[in-house]
Amino acid sequence: MRPLRQLVPARFRRADGEQPPPAVIYLVSAAGHPSFGDELITRAWLDVLTELRPEAEVWLDCPYPGRASHLFRRTHPGLHVTSTLWELAASCPSPADPIADAERVARFVRDLGTPRIDPGLLALRGVANVHILGGGLFAAAGVESLGIISAVAELQRAFGIPASVTGLCLPPMDRELSTWVTGELDVFDVVEARDRVTAEAVGGELGLDDAFLALAVGRRVYDESTAPEHVVLVQGDARTWTDGDAIRSIESFFGDTPHEVAAFVEATPPDDARYIADTAPEARFYSFGNIWFDGLPARAGQRWLTTRFHAHLLAAAAGAMGTVIIDADGADDRTHSSLLDLGTGWNAIRAGEQAAPAADPDFPARAREHAATKRALAVAMYARVDD
């Protein structure tokens, strides 16, 4: 019996004169948690592929394929959802050391030997490209998810599969880890980072967050109904501040504003509903489902208080004023700073400090330019992918 790695699926075999199968585009994202920013980015790329490559077969590799299947139902007509590369990275015996795990990952990509995901690894040999999407994939998942970069790099080295990453944001790394990641990314055709620290750490091009693409694909991003005057999106997960400090900042943000014209927004359920009861129980609540299906309740003239990067990006692009709360340990400084560098005009505080929303009135126009730049990159990548 031939070993599995020598088998070629029938879909990759064709007789002389037979038309080749459609191109297979392979996306990797952190979709399905759900977390609004990651879902928005993934949907934006699927939307642009629906426009540019409707005939393609599109695979989305993410850690929660069941939830993602529902979130992205009827986006691209050729969409399939899996978790192959996420499972491979997650099976690392020492998840805090992706360098030590690199050979294991590369061996399984080249030679198979993982019965549960071998069919997925085998199918990857027939894709037109692998594209790692931006968002919180590596920044939030931690260094253990860097095994995905190892796997994609080995696909390129062993089988010549084109590889790209856009909107990359990496967690803080020491010099050894940074050097190793840079070496893995050397074989990628596109390496675009969303922040300067990441770009300098891996020698990539400083670009834009992938969420800007959502502003250039034609799907509604904002809730078109009447939006509240004051909006809070202070996350309840992955925080370093105390509840008391968060509550003090929220209360200073509301001031004397009647709670009936205020709202809380949930980007990651159920964590982002954490502070409602202690600050403004009468305020309106926009669940993840509300903003996913109807759009973000952001508009010009609003005031926002948030800890989340993509709320900062999208609300500022809509013309809202805002304040961002930065982690006490500075972990979010560079992500929000990348938006401040782009000119949102918002201000940043530590939890417990008084919120004083501000904005640059020119940012919405610049955001449209950034969206056009991101769309141009998408067109360059996908207007024609060789079958």
Secondary structure as GFF3:
##gff-version 3
##sequence-region A 1 387
A	DSSP	three_ten_helix	4	6	.	.	.	ID=ss1
A	DSSP	three_ten_helix	10	12	.	.	.	ID=ss2
A	DSSP	beta_strand	24	28	.	.	.	ID=ss3
A	DSSP	alpha_helix	36	52	.	.	.	ID=ss4
A	DSSP	beta_strand	57	61	.	.	.	ID=ss5
A	DSSP	alpha_helix	65	71	.	.	.	ID=ss6
A	DSSP	beta_strand	79	82	.	.	.	ID=ss7
A	DSSP	alpha_helix	84	90	.	.	.	ID=ss8
A	DSSP	alpha_helix	98	111	.	.	.	ID=ss9
A	DSSP	alpha_helix	118	123	.	.	.	ID=ss10
A	DSSP	three_ten_helix	124	126	.	.	.	ID=ss11
A	DSSP	beta_strand	129	132	.	.	.	ID=ss12
A	DSSP	alpha_helix	137	141	.	.	.	ID=ss13
A	DSSP	three_ten_helix	143	146	.	.	.	ID=ss14
A	DSSP	alpha_helix	147	159	.	.	.	ID=ss15
A	DSSP	beta_strand	163	168	.	.	.	ID=ss16
A	DSSP	alpha_helix	175	185	.	.	.	ID=ss17
A	DSSP	beta_strand	190	193	.	.	.	ID=ss18
A	DSSP	alpha_helix	196	202	.	.	.	ID=ss19
A	DSSP	beta_strand	205	206	.	.	.	ID=ss20
A	DSSP	three_ten_helix	210	216	.	.	.	ID=ss21
A	DSSP	beta_strand	230	233	.	.	.	ID=ss22
A	DSSP	alpha_helix	243	254	.	.	.	ID=ss23
A	DSSP	three_ten_helix	259	261	.	.	.	ID=ss24
A	DSSP	beta_strand	262	265	.	.	.	ID=ss25
A	DSSP	three_ten_helix	271	273	.	.	.	ID=ss26
A	DSSP	alpha_helix	276	279	.	.	.	ID=ss27
A	DSSP	beta_strand	284	286	.	.	.	ID=ss28
A	DSSP	alpha_helix	288	294	.	.	.	ID=ss29
A	DSSP	beta_strand	303	306	.	.	.	ID=ss30
A	DSSP	alpha_helix	309	318	.	.	.	ID=ss31
A	DSSP	beta_strand	321	326	.	.	.	ID=ss32
A	DSSP	alpha_helix	333	342	.	.	.	ID=ss33
A	DSSP	beta_strand	347	350	.	.	.	ID=ss34
A	DSSP	alpha_helix	363	382	.	.	.	ID=ss35
###
